[in-house]
Amino acid sequence: MTLTKKAACLLLLVVCLISCKKEYNSIGLNLEDELLGTTRDTTSITAYSVLYDTLSTTNLSTQLLGELHDPIFGKTVASVYSQFLSSGSTPSFGENPVIDSVVLTLQTASYYGDTTAALHFEVYELNEDLDKETTYYNYNTTDHSNNNLVNNPGANYYVRPNSPITLNNEVLSPHIRIRLIPEFGQYLIDESVNWLTDEAILTEFKGLFIQASSTHSTGCLFSTNMTSSLTGLVIYYHNTAGDGLSYTFRPSESGITYNNYNHFNYMDACQDLRRQIIDNDSTNISKLYLQAMAGVRARVSLPYIRQKFTALDNRVVINRAELVISNYNPNESVFNHPSGLSIQGVKSDGSLYYIPDDDMLSSDGFFGGTYNASTGEYRIRITQYIQQLILNQGNYANYFYLTIKGSGTHASRLVFHSSTPEIGYEGQQLRVEIAYTTY
């Protein structure tokens, strides 16, 4: 392109900018854009913590087990109900099979809490069928026997997600091995003569209830994948033909596994948290709380967002809107912050939905919600959501729920500043930052 043509293009661009009558404005802005003035408005956002109530935990990608004692959120216990089916072939133990041992193995993927905390396991046989047509939630239970199948109930087990296990000269990925009473293993062997299908297995062996307790001051939760090759019910036996034999029953994707999460009604939680979620007192709040595992979420309201733009006759285009959440204690070492947060939109009838910014995106990079360690913040883009609220499109309520991403499979929690934080934290308040254009 010649110098003359470049000059002509530049002149045309300048003329267009001068003739443009759009006005750039900002509310609560903290964006580095010289075209926009910078002001901050926190009066139009209110929030308080509420109970999560209901979360489907049926056949999640991972399950949580253990017991945690959190000084803020109190006691939490995660337990698992699961079916165990044949591992690819019909159980066949040969002639005169005799049990040597039976071991429940649980793959360990990650942990939350203190790995020096010993866990004591309890394993019970289910008395009630798990139904494929049923959706199981965090609060569901299934009837089980009162006979603990763990061979040594007082044995200490430790979560070591980074420590491989050597078994018979083979190095295996980290997992926990819980020896069960041999009578249970012999019972499985004896009954297996009639187990030609998985349906036949479930007629007699409906599954297991697994839970773990801890007397440690902090405790520990760990995640396990029940469909991993490292998870199963291993029968070690010998028969007339020889010894050193084994057969494994496994949970499978065709079966049912679900988590139960018990927060004990937050009886041991701190007073401020209980005031919000139990007493429903939303006055004078400086801190807000989130907890995974169907624990606690935050109800965030924008009560004046529509009125704010009424004077402009809704002739507004939202260029960018972000919800900004600041971690109250970014240096927490044991109860780590969640890696990501998410939003549940609410319709006028109370039903939940994915807000448009989240639903149509191809990556988390645009929507945001991931933790920035350098700033101690989460930023979630809600541009289209705000635009729809202003235009009153879709019958959306003017509030939403802030939750921990992956709440069903990750044990984490967050304490963060409200829109009216404690003295000294004014710059870290919960806020919505909006850049908009009028026309």
For each residue, the residues with C-beta under 8 A, 3 or more apart:
1: 5 6 9
2: 5 6
3: 6 7
4: 7 8
5: 1 2 8 9
6: 1 2 3 9 10
7: 3 4 10 11
8: 4 5 11 12
9: 1 5 6 12 13
10: 6 7 13 14
11: 7 8 14 15
12: 8 9 15 16
13: 9 10 16 17
14: 10 11 17 18
15: 11 12 18 19
16: 12 13 19 20
17: 13 14 20
18: 14 15
19: 15 16
20: 16 17
21: 439
22: 437 438 439
23: 437 438
24: 35 36 37 435 437
25: 36 37 435 436 437 438
26: 29 31 36 37 38 39 433 434 435 436
27: 39 41 308 432 433 434 436
28: 39 40 41 42 431 432 433 434
29: 26 33 36 37 38 39 40 433 434 435
30: 38 40 324 433
31: 26 36 38 320 433 435
32:
33: 29 36 435
34:
35: 24
36: 24 25 26 29 31 33 435
37: 24 25 26 29
38: 26 29 30 31
39: 26 27 28 29
40: 28 29 30 431
41: 27 28 44 431
42: 28 45 419 420 429 430 431
43: 304
44: 41 302 303 304 305 308 432
45: 42 300 301 302 419 430 431 432
46: 282 300 301 303 419
47: 285 288 298 299 300 301 402 418 419 430
48: 276 282 285 288 298 299
49: 273 276 277 288 289 290 296 297 298 299
50: 276 277 296 297 298 299 401
51: 277 295 296 297
52: 55 291 294 295 296 297 403 407
53: 294
54: 137 138 139 294
55: 52 137 138 261 293 294 407 408
56: 135 136 137 138 408
57: 60 63 136 137 138 258 259 260 261 294 408
58: 134 135 136 256 257 258
59: 253 256 257 258
60: 57 63 257 258 259 408 409
61: 225 409
62: 109 223 224 225 409
63: 57 60 78 80 82 223 224 225 226 257 259 409
64: 78 80 221 222 223 224 259 261 293 409 411
65: 78 79 80 106 210 211 212 221 222 223 224
66: 77 78 113 119 159 212 214 219 220 221 222
67: 75 76 77 78 119 212 213 214 219 220 221
68: 75 76 77 112 113 214 218 219 220 221 411
69: 74 75 214 216 217 218 219 268
70: 73 74 75 76 335 413
71: 270
72: 269 270 273 289 335 413 415
73: 70 76 263 266 269 270 273 289 291 295 296 413
74: 69 70 263 264 266 267 268 269 270
75: 67 68 69 70 263 264 267 268
76: 67 68 70 73 221 261 262 263 264 293 295 411
77: 66 67 68 211 213 261 262 264
78: 63 64 65 66 67 221 259 260 261 262 293 411
79: 65 209 210 211 212 259 260 262
80: 63 64 65 209 210 211 224 226 257 258 259 260
81: 126 130 136 140 141 142 207 208 209 210 256 257 258 259 260
82: 63 207 208 210 226 251 255 256 257 258
83: 130 202 206 207 251 252 255 256 257
84: 201 205 207 208 232 233 249 250 251 255
85: 198 201 202 249 250 251 252 254 255
86: 89 90 91 195 198 201 249 250
87: 232 247 248 249 250
88:
89: 86 92
90: 86 195 196 197
91: 86 192 195 201 247 249
92: 89 192 247
93: 97 189 192 235 237 239 245 247
94: 97 239 240 241 245
95: 239 240 241
96: 239 240
97: 93 94 189 237 238 239
98: 186 189 237 238 239
99: 102 182 185 186 189 235 236 237
100: 182 236 237 238 243
101: 179 182 185 236
102: 99 179 180 181 182 184 185 188 233 234 235 236
103: 177 178 179 180 233 234 236
104: 121 123 177 178 180 208 210 232 233 234
105: 175 176 177 178 230 231 232 233 234
106: 65 175 176 178 210 224 230 231
107: 173 174 175 224 225 228 230 231
108: 111 159 160 161 174 175 176 222 223 224
109: 62 161 222 223 224 225
110: 161 222 223
111: 108 115 159 161 220 221 222 223
112: 68 220 221 222 335 336 410 411 412
113: 66 68 117 218 219 220 221 334 335 411
114: 117 216 218 219 220 334
115: 111 158 159 160 161 220
116: 158 216
117: 113 114 158 214 216 218 219 220
118: 156 157 158 214 215 216
119: 66 67 156 157 158 159 212 213 214 220
120: 153 154 155 156 157 212 213 214 215
121: 104 150 153 155 157 178 210 211 212
122: 148 150 153 210 211 212 213
123: 104 148 149 150 178 180 208 209 210
124: 144 145 146 147 148 149 208 209
125: 144 145 147 149 184 205 206 207 208 209
126: 81 129 130 142 143 144 145 206 207 208 209
127: 143 144 145 206
128: 142 143 144 206
129: 126 202 206
130: 81 83 126 134 136 142 206 207 255 256 258
131: 134 256
132: 256
133:
134: 58 130 131
135: 56 58
136: 56 57 58 81 130 140 256 258
137: 54 55 56 57 140 258 294
138: 54 55 56 57 259 260 261 293 294 408
139: 54 260 261 294
140: 81 136 137 258 260
141: 81 260
142: 81 126 128 130 207 209
143: 126 127 128
144: 124 125 126 127 128 209
145: 124 125 126 127
146: 124
147: 124 125
148: 122 123 124 153
149: 123 124 125 180 181 184 208
150: 121 122 123 153 155 178 179 180 181
151: 179 180 181 182
152: 155 179
153: 120 121 122 148 150
154: 120
155: 120 121 150 152
156: 118 119 120
157: 118 119 120 121 176 178 212
158: 115 116 117 118 119
159: 66 108 111 115 119 176 220 222
160: 108 115 163 174
161: 108 109 110 111 115 174 222
162: 174
163: 160 174
164: 171 172 173 174
165: 171 172 173 174 175 177
166: 169 170 171 172
167: 170 172
168:
169: 166
170: 166 167
171: 164 165 166
172: 164 165 166 167 175 230
173: 107 164 165 230
174: 107 108 160 161 162 163 164 165
175: 105 106 107 108 165 172 230 231
176: 105 106 108 157 159
177: 103 104 105 165
178: 103 104 105 106 121 123 150 157
179: 101 102 103 150 151 152
180: 102 103 104 123 149 150 151 184 185
181: 102 149 150 151 184 185
182: 99 100 101 102 151 185 186
183: 186 187
184: 102 125 149 180 181 187 188
185: 99 101 102 180 181 182 188 189 235 236 237
186: 98 99 182 183 189 190
187: 183 184 190 191
188: 102 184 185 191 192 205 233 235 249
189: 93 97 98 99 185 186 192 235 237
190: 186 187 193
191: 187 188 194 195 204 205
192: 91 92 93 188 189 195
193: 190
194: 191 200 204
195: 86 90 91 191 192 200 201 204
196: 90 200
197: 90 200 201
198: 85 86 201 202 254 255
199: 202 203
200: 194 195 196 197 203 204
201: 84 85 86 91 195 197 198 204 205 249
202: 83 85 129 198 199 205 206 207
203: 199 200
204: 191 194 195 200 201
205: 84 125 188 191 201 202 249
206: 83 125 126 127 128 129 130 202
207: 81 82 83 84 125 126 130 142 202 255 256
208: 81 82 84 104 123 124 125 126 149 233
209: 79 80 81 123 124 125 126 142 144
210: 65 79 80 81 82 104 106 121 122 123
211: 65 77 79 80 121 122
212: 65 66 67 79 119 120 121 122 157
213: 67 77 119 120 122
214: 66 67 68 69 117 118 119 120 219 220
215: 118 120
216: 69 114 116 117 118 219 220
217: 69
218: 68 69 113 114 117 334
219: 66 67 68 69 113 114 117 214 216
220: 66 67 68 111 112 113 114 115 117 119 159 214 216
221: 64 65 66 67 68 76 78 111 112 113 411
222: 64 65 66 108 109 110 111 112 159 161
223: 62 63 64 65 108 109 110 111 409 410 411
224: 62 63 64 65 80 106 107 108 109 228 231
225: 61 62 63 107 109 228 230 231
226: 63 80 82 231 251 257
227: 231 250 251 252 253 257
228: 107 224 225 231
229: 232
230: 105 106 107 172 173 175 225
231: 105 106 107 175 224 225 226 227 228 250 251
232: 84 87 104 105 229 248 249 250 251
233: 84 102 103 104 105 188 208 248 249 250
234: 102 103 104 105 246 247 248
235: 93 99 102 185 188 189 246 247 248 249
236: 99 100 101 102 103 185 245 246
237: 93 97 98 99 100 185 189 245 246 247
238: 97 98 100 242 243 244 245
239: 93 94 95 96 97 98 242 245
240: 94 95 96
241: 94 95
242: 238 239 245
243: 100 238
244: 238
245: 93 94 236 237 238 239 242
246: 234 235 236 237
247: 87 91 92 93 234 235 237
248: 87 232 233 234 235
249: 84 85 86 87 91 188 201 205 232 233 235
250: 84 85 86 87 227 231 232 233
251: 82 83 84 85 226 227 231 232 255 257
252: 83 85 227 255
253: 59 227
254: 85 198
255: 82 83 84 85 130 198 207 251 252
256: 58 59 81 82 83 130 131 132 136 207
257: 58 59 60 63 80 81 82 83 226 227 251
258: 57 58 59 60 80 81 82 130 136 137 140
259: 57 60 63 64 78 79 80 81 138 293 408
260: 57 78 79 80 81 138 139 140 141
261: 55 57 64 76 77 78 138 139 293 294 295
262: 76 77 78 79
263: 73 74 75 76 266 291 293 295
264: 74 75 76 77 267 268
265: 278
266: 73 74 263 269 273 274 277 278
267: 74 75 264
268: 69 74 75 264
269: 72 73 74 266 273 274 277
270: 71 72 73 74 273 274
271: 274 275
272: 275 276 287
273: 49 72 73 266 269 270 276 277 289 296
274: 266 269 270 271 277 278 279
275: 271 272 278 279 281
276: 48 49 50 272 273 279 280 281 282 285 288 289
277: 49 50 51 266 269 273 274 280 289 296
278: 265 266 274 275
279: 274 275 276
280: 276 277
281: 275 276
282: 46 48 276 285
283:
284: 420
285: 47 48 276 282 288 418 420
286: 417 418 420 421 422
287: 272 328 415 416 417 418 421 422
288: 47 48 49 276 285 298 415 416 417 418 430
289: 49 72 73 273 276 277 296 298 413 414 415 416
290: 49 295 296 297 298 338 341 402 403 404 413 414 416
291: 52 73 263 295 296 404 412 413 414
292: 295 338 404 406 407 408 410 411 412 413
293: 55 64 76 78 138 259 261 263 407 408 411
294: 52 53 54 55 57 137 138 139 261 407 408
295: 51 52 73 76 261 263 290 291 292 407 413
296: 49 50 51 52 73 273 277 289 290 291 413
297: 49 50 51 52 290 344 401 402 403 404
298: 47 48 49 50 288 289 290 401 402 403
299: 47 48 49 50 399 400 401
300: 45 46 47 323 399 400 401 402 430
301: 45 46 47 398 399
302: 44 45 305 386 389 398 399 432
303: 44 46 398
304: 43 44 307 308
305: 44 302 308 309 386 389 390 398
306: 309 310 389 390 392 398
307: 304 310
308: 27 44 304 305
309: 305 306 312 314 316 390 436
310: 306 307 313 314
311:
312: 309 315 316 438
313: 310
314: 309 310 390 391
315: 312 438 439
316: 309 312 387 390 436 437 438 439
317: 387 436 437 438 439
318: 321 383 384 386 387 390 434 435 436
319: 383 435 436 437
320: 31 381 383 433 434 435
321: 318 381 382 383 385 386 387 432 433 434 435
322: 368 379 380 381 382 432 433
323: 300 343 379 380 382 402 430 431 432
324: 30 377 378 379 430 431 432 433
325: 341 377 378 379 380 402 414 416 417 430
326: 376 377 416 417 421 425 428 429 430
327: 330 337 371 376 377 378 414 415 416
328: 287 415 416 417
329: 332 415
330: 327 337 373 376
331:
332: 329 335 336 337
333: 336
334: 113 114 218
335: 70 72 112 113 332 412 413
336: 112 332 333 412
337: 327 330 332 371 412 414
338: 290 292 341 371 404 405 406 410 412 413 414
339: 370 371 405 410 412
340: 364 369 370 371 378 404 405 406
341: 290 325 338 369 378 380 402 403 404 405 414
342: 358 369 380 402 403 404 405
343: 323 355 358 369 380 382 385 400 401 402 403
344: 297 352 353 354 400 401 403
345: 352 353 354 355 385 396 397 400
346: 350 351 352 353 396 397 399 400 401
347: 350 351 352 353 394 395 396 397
348: 395 396 397
349: 395
350: 346 347 397
351: 346 347
352: 344 345 346 347 401
353: 344 345 346 347 359
354: 344 345 358 359
355: 343 345 358 359 382 384 385 400
356: 359 360 384 385 388
357: 360 361 366 367 381 382 383 384 385
358: 342 343 354 355 361 367
359: 353 354 355 356
360: 356 357
361: 357 358 364 366 367
362: 366
363: 366 367
364: 340 361 367 368 369 370
365: 368
366: 357 361 362 363 381
367: 357 358 361 363 364 380 381
368: 322 364 365 378 379 380 381
369: 340 341 342 343 364 378 379 380 405
370: 339 340 364 378
371: 327 337 338 339 340 377 378
372: 375 376 377 378 379
373: 330 376
374:
375: 372
376: 326 327 330 372 373 428
377: 324 325 326 327 371 372
378: 324 325 327 340 341 368 369 370 371 372
379: 322 323 324 325 368 369 372
380: 322 323 325 341 342 343 367 368 369
381: 320 321 322 357 366 367 368
382: 321 322 323 343 355 357 385 386 432
383: 318 319 320 321 357 386 387
384: 318 355 356 357 387 388
385: 321 343 345 355 356 357 382 388 389 396 400
386: 302 305 318 321 382 383 389 390 432 434
387: 316 317 318 321 383 384 390 391
388: 356 384 385 391 392 393 394 396
389: 302 305 306 385 386 392 396 398
390: 305 306 309 314 316 318 386 387
391: 314 387 388
392: 306 388 389
393: 388 396
394: 347 388
395: 347 348 349
396: 345 346 347 348 385 388 389 393
397: 345 346 347 348 350 400
398: 301 302 303 305 306 389
399: 299 300 301 302 346
400: 299 300 343 344 345 346 355 385 397
401: 50 297 298 299 300 343 344 346 352
402: 47 290 297 298 300 323 325 341 342 343
403: 52 290 297 298 341 342 343 344 407
404: 290 291 292 297 338 340 341 342 407 410 412 413 414
405: 338 339 340 341 342 369 410
406: 292 338 340 409 410
407: 52 55 292 293 294 295 403 404 410
408: 55 56 57 60 138 259 292 293 294
409: 60 61 62 63 64 223 406
410: 112 223 292 338 339 404 405 406 407
411: 64 68 76 78 112 113 221 223 292 293
412: 112 291 292 335 336 337 338 339 404
413: 70 72 73 289 290 291 292 295 296 335 338 404
414: 289 290 291 325 327 337 338 341 404
415: 72 287 288 289 327 328 329
416: 287 288 289 290 325 326 327 328 430
417: 286 287 288 325 326 328 421 422 425 428 429 430
418: 47 285 286 287 288 421 429 430
419: 42 45 46 47 429 430 431
420: 42 284 285 286 429
421: 286 287 326 417 418 425 426 428 429 430
422: 286 287 417 425
423: 426
424:
425: 326 417 421 422 428 429
426: 421 423 429
427:
428: 326 376 417 421 425
429: 42 326 417 418 419 420 421 425 426
430: 42 45 47 288 300 323 324 325 326 416 417 418 419 421
431: 28 40 41 42 45 323 324 419
432: 27 28 44 45 302 321 322 323 324 382 386
433: 26 27 28 29 30 31 320 321 322 324
434: 26 27 28 29 318 320 321 386
435: 24 25 26 29 31 33 36 318 319 320 321
436: 25 26 27 309 316 317 318 319
437: 22 23 24 25 316 317 319
438: 22 23 25 312 315 316 317
439: 21 22 315 316 317
